[in-house]
Amino acid sequence: MTLPSATGIAGRQYTIKKFDAVGGAVTVATTSSQTIDGATTYSLASQYNSITVVSSGNNWFIIGKV
């Protein structure tokens, strides 16, 4: 799953959640060399794992995770 560009949408939030127990991890990616807390991807490996990210206008920051 690829997040939209963080540019120009400061304050926008998204929650991404892995619902199923089968298959591999859900990888959350960024565009244009943007980051999620300093990394270009974030992995949700287990069923019901989730993250909520917020745009700073330049990058994404995790503000909640389960």
PyMOL commands that set and color helices and strands:
alter all, ss='L'
color gray80, all
select strands_A, chain A and resi 13-17+26-29+41-44+50-55+60-65
alter strands_A, ss='S'
color yellow, strands_A
deselect
rebuild
show_as cartoon
